[in-house]
Amino acid sequence: MTEFMGELIGTMILIIFGGGVIAGANLKATKAEGNWVLITIAWGLAVAMGVYAVGRVTGAHINPAVTLGLATVGDFPWSKVPMYMTAQMAGAFLGAVIVFFHYLPHWKDTEDQLAIKSIFCTDPAIRSPISNLVSEIIGTFVLVMGILFIGANEFTQGLNPLIVGLLIVAIGMSLGATTGYAINPARDLGPRIAHALLPIPGKGDSDWGYSWIPVLGPIIGGIYGGLFYQAIFEANANGWFWSSTIIILLILLSSMRVELKKVHQSEKGVES
């Protein structure tokens, strides 16, 4: 198997299980009554299965943010980044298409457009673009840092993918409730394209106005996670680390300023 096919298949497996559990929870007339704990556990297992499937072939990044984060710290060659990211995007798209066909009789019975869209891509609990971006940055920062932590330790042979899956569960339960924790540009954009193209009854729009957040946020978080690990844990702080730290701080301050302004406007509205 080539590395391209490995990343494609691994990401496809991720979306089949991950998108599949949301479909089971959201679509009408299924035998599943989903909740957040069920979804986070299934996504963790989805990642573990993807890693088990192709880890020996590609290292099983199955996420452009992970690929970029590892390349940033020198653990992956930059020359392979475009190929890996293309394979990941294609695999995510194909995984979403397979989920569509698996649940084919159920789409017509579901009238909630948001519930349908959530099977394919993420959306925020409270729409606030900068804060939503911050959530995706933090979630992916923790993801890449966690993967590097795991890689620095020795586990029983074959246990690493399961530990990575548990990391995904922890991120979902702890940080995922704000935006649905894309933490993976391919996981969101590939299925979002599938949502736009597939003939899903009553599906509504694909919310392209939000789509940049689960792409840009994970990219920033993944790269900064790699730089932070290299700077703090390997004592190798370079110019990229310091400049990106300034950018992250500016984004955080901007998010806080926007939210405080909303609170102030809300208080003024109550007083009037």
C-alpha positions in Angstrom: 0.0 0.0 0.0 1.3 3.5 -0.8 1.4 6.3 1.8 -1.3 8.1 -0.2 -3.7 5.2 -0.1 -2.8 4.6 3.6 -3.8 8.2 4.6 -6.9 8.1 2.4 -8.1 4.8 3.9 -7.2 5.8 7.5 -9.1 9.0 7.2 -12.0 7.3 5.5 -12.3 4.9 8.4 -12.2 7.8 10.8 -15.2 9.5 9.1 -17.2 6.2 8.6 -17.2 5.6 12.4 -17.2 9.2 13.5 -19.9 10.5 11.1 -21.7 7.2 11.5 -22.3 7.6 15.2 -23.6 11.2 14.7 -25.9 9.9 12.0 -27.2 7.2 14.3 -27.8 9.7 17.0 -29.3 12.5 14.9 -31.4 10.8 12.2 -35.0 9.7 12.7 -36.1 6.1 12.9 -32.7 4.7 13.8 -32.2 2.3 16.7 -29.7 4.7 18.4 -30.5 7.4 20.9 -27.3 9.3 21.0 -25.7 11.6 23.6 -22.5 13.5 23.8 -20.7 10.8 25.8 -21.6 8.2 23.2 -20.4 10.4 20.4 -17.0 11.3 22.0 -16.3 7.7 22.8 -17.1 6.6 19.2 -14.9 9.3 17.8 -12.1 8.2 20.0 -12.5 4.6 18.8 -12.7 5.9 15.2 -9.3 7.5 15.5 -7.9 4.4 17.2 -9.2 2.2 14.3 -7.8 4.5 11.7 -4.4 4.4 13.4 -4.5 0.6 13.8 -5.4 0.3 10.1 -2.6 2.3 8.5 -0.2 3.3 11.2 2.5 0.9 10.0 2.2 2.4 6.5 2.0 6.1 7.1 2.2 6.8 10.8 -1.6 7.4 10.5 -1.7 11.2 10.8 -5.3 11.1 9.3 -5.4 14.9 10.1 -3.7 17.8 8.2 -3.2 19.6 11.5 -1.2 16.6 12.9 0.8 16.4 9.6 1.7 20.1 9.9 2.5 19.9 13.6 4.9 17.0 13.1 6.5 18.7 10.1 7.0 21.8 12.2 9.1 20.0 14.8 11.0 18.0 12.2 9.4 14.7 12.8 7.9 14.6 9.2 9.3 15.8 5.9 7.7 18.9 4.4 8.0 17.4 1.0 5.3 14.8 1.9 2.9 17.3 3.4 0.9 18.2 0.3 0.4 14.5 -0.6 -0.7 13.6 2.9 -3.2 16.4 3.1 -4.7 15.6 -0.3 -5.1 12.0 0.7 -6.7 13.0 4.0 -9.2 15.3 2.3 -10.1 12.6 -0.2 -10.5 10.0 2.5 -12.8 12.3 4.6 -15.0 13.0 1.6 -15.3 9.3 0.7 -16.0 8.4 4.3 -18.9 10.9 4.4 -20.3 9.5 1.1 -20.3 6.0 2.6 -22.1 7.2 5.7 -24.7 8.8 3.4 -25.4 5.5 1.6 -25.4 3.5 4.9 -28.2 5.6 6.3 -29.9 6.2 2.9 -33.6 5.4 4.0 -33.4 7.7 7.0 -32.6 11.1 5.5 -36.1 11.6 4.2 -37.6 11.2 7.7 -35.4 13.8 9.3 -36.6 17.4 8.9 -34.0 19.1 11.2 -31.5 20.6 8.7 -28.9 21.3 11.5 -29.1 17.7 12.7 -28.4 16.5 9.1 -25.5 19.0 8.6 -24.0 18.1 12.0 -23.4 14.5 10.7 -21.1 15.9 8.1 -19.4 18.9 9.6 -19.2 21.0 12.8 -21.1 24.1 13.9 -20.7 26.1 17.1 -23.0 26.0 20.1 -22.8 29.8 20.3 -21.8 31.5 17.1 -18.9 33.9 17.8 -16.3 33.5 15.1 -13.2 34.6 17.0 -14.1 32.6 20.1 -15.0 29.6 17.9 -11.6 30.0 16.3 -9.9 30.0 19.7 -11.8 26.8 20.7 -10.5 25.0 17.6 -7.0 26.3 18.2 -6.9 25.2 21.8 -8.4 21.7 21.0 -5.9 21.0 18.2 -3.0 22.5 20.3 -3.9 19.9 23.0 -4.2 17.2 20.4 -0.8 17.7 18.8 0.8 18.2 22.2 -0.8 15.0 23.4 0.3 13.0 20.5 3.9 14.2 21.1 3.6 13.3 24.8 2.4 9.8 23.9 5.2 9.4 21.4 7.8 10.3 24.0 6.7 7.4 26.2 6.9 3.6 25.8 3.8 1.5 25.8 3.1 -2.2 25.4 3.3 -3.1 21.7 0.2 -2.0 19.8 -1.3 0.1 22.6 -0.4 3.5 21.2 -3.4 3.8 18.9 -5.8 3.1 21.8 -4.1 5.8 23.9 -4.4 8.3 21.1 -8.1 7.3 20.9 -8.5 8.0 24.6 -6.9 11.4 24.0 -9.6 12.2 21.4 -12.3 11.1 24.0 -10.8 13.4 26.6 -10.6 16.4 24.2 -14.2 15.8 23.1 -15.6 15.6 26.6 -13.5 18.5 28.0 -13.2 20.9 25.1 -15.6 19.8 22.4 -18.9 21.2 23.5 -18.2 24.7 22.2 -17.7 23.9 18.5 -18.1 20.2 18.1 -14.3 19.9 18.1 -13.4 19.5 14.4 -9.6 19.6 15.4 -9.0 18.3 11.9 -9.4 20.4 8.7 -10.1 17.3 6.6 -12.6 15.9 9.0 -14.7 19.0 8.6 -14.1 20.3 5.0 -14.2 16.9 3.2 -17.6 15.9 4.6 -18.9 19.5 4.2 -18.2 19.3 0.5 -20.0 15.9 0.5 -22.9 17.5 2.2 -23.0 20.2 -0.4 -22.9 17.7 -3.3 -25.0 14.8 -2.1 -28.7 14.7 -2.9 -29.8 14.7 0.7 -33.6 15.5 1.1 -34.2 18.8 2.8 -30.6 19.3 3.8 -30.4 23.1 3.7 -27.2 25.0 3.1 -23.7 23.8 4.1 -22.8 26.9 6.1 -19.8 28.0 4.1 -19.6 31.2 6.1 -18.4 29.2 9.1 -16.3 26.6 7.2 -13.0 28.6 7.5 -13.0 28.2 11.3 -12.6 24.4 11.5 -9.9 24.6 8.9 -7.8 27.6 10.0 -8.2 27.0 13.8 -6.8 23.4 13.7 -4.0 24.5 11.4 -2.9 27.2 13.8 -3.4 25.0 16.8 -1.5 22.1 15.2 1.5 24.1 14.2 1.7 25.9 17.5 1.3 22.7 19.4 4.4 21.4 17.6 6.3 24.6 18.2 5.4 24.8 21.8 6.4 21.2 22.5 9.7 21.8 20.7 10.4 25.0 22.7 9.3 23.9 26.1 10.0 20.2 26.3 13.0 20.1 24.0 14.4 23.5 24.9 14.5 24.6 21.3 12.7 27.9 21.1 13.2 29.5 17.7 11.8 32.7 16.0 8.8 30.8 14.7 7.8 29.9 18.2 8.0 33.5 19.5 6.3 35.1 16.5 3.5 32.5 16.6 3.1 33.0 20.4 2.5 36.7 19.8 -0.1 35.8 17.1 -1.9 33.4 19.5 -1.9 36.0 22.3 -3.4 38.6 19.9 -6.1 36.2 18.9 -6.9 35.4 22.6 -7.0 39.1 23.5 -9.3 39.8 20.5 -11.6 37.0 21.5 -11.8 38.3 25.1 -12.4 41.9 23.9 -15.3 40.8 21.6 -17.0 38.7 24.3 -16.6 41.5 26.9 -18.1 43.9 24.4 -21.1 41.6 24.0 -21.5 41.4 27.8 -21.4 45.2 28.0 -24.0 45.7 25.2 -26.2 43.1 26.9 -26.0 44.9 30.2 -26.9 48.2 28.5 -29.8 46.6 26.8 -31.2 45.3 30.2 -30.7 48.7 31.8 -32.6 50.4 29.0 
